[in-house]
Amino acid sequence: MNIQDELEKFRDGLIQQRDELRVQINLAKLEAQEEWQKTEEKLEEFKSRLAGVADEAKDASEDVLTSVKMLGEEIKSAYERIKSRL
């Protein structure tokens, strides 16, 4: 095998690696977009629940406050996962 053949083989390996990475990146983008959409829906739920709790803060039970906080933490974690994929 001469130097030209070696370089062409090396080039072909780089192209294959690039193509594989392109597919993985596109899949990661799709996963991030799906998680983003789900998280946006959760954020709307969180805002709605929070508004209800704010209106009835004095009467809100500890369980309600805890569930709203847990939902907020879930949203925060989802945003961090999405950010780590970008």
VENJO-V733409 format. One record per residue. N is the residue number from 0. SS is DSSP state (alpha for helix, beta for strand, coil for the rest). BURIAL is + if it has 16 or more other ideal C-beta (glycine too) atoms within 10 Angstrom, else -. Layout:
# VENJO-V733409
N/SS/BURIAL ; N/SS/BURIAL
This chain:
# VENJO-V733409
0/coil/- ; 1/coil/- ; 2/alpha/- ; 3/alpha/- ; 4/alpha/- ; 5/alpha/- ; 6/alpha/- ; 7/alpha/- ; 8/alpha/- ; 9/alpha/- ; 10/alpha/- ; 11/alpha/- ; 12/alpha/- ; 13/alpha/- ; 14/alpha/- ; 15/alpha/- ; 16/alpha/- ; 17/alpha/- ; 18/alpha/- ; 19/alpha/- ; 20/alpha/- ; 21/alpha/- ; 22/alpha/- ; 23/alpha/- ; 24/alpha/- ; 25/alpha/- ; 26/alpha/- ; 27/alpha/- ; 28/alpha/- ; 29/alpha/- ; 30/alpha/- ; 31/alpha/+ ; 32/alpha/- ; 33/alpha/- ; 34/alpha/- ; 35/alpha/- ; 36/alpha/- ; 37/alpha/- ; 38/alpha/+ ; 39/alpha/- ; 40/alpha/- ; 41/alpha/- ; 42/alpha/- ; 43/alpha/- ; 44/alpha/- ; 45/alpha/+ ; 46/alpha/- ; 47/alpha/- ; 48/alpha/+ ; 49/alpha/- ; 50/alpha/- ; 51/alpha/- ; 52/alpha/+ ; 53/alpha/- ; 54/alpha/- ; 55/coil/- ; 56/coil/- ; 57/coil/- ; 58/coil/- ; 59/coil/- ; 60/coil/- ; 61/alpha/- ; 62/alpha/- ; 63/alpha/- ; 64/alpha/- ; 65/alpha/- ; 66/alpha/- ; 67/alpha/+ ; 68/alpha/- ; 69/alpha/- ; 70/alpha/+ ; 71/alpha/- ; 72/alpha/- ; 73/alpha/- ; 74/alpha/+ ; 75/alpha/- ; 76/alpha/- ; 77/alpha/+ ; 78/alpha/- ; 79/alpha/- ; 80/alpha/- ; 81/alpha/+ ; 82/alpha/- ; 83/alpha/- ; 84/alpha/- ; 85/coil/-
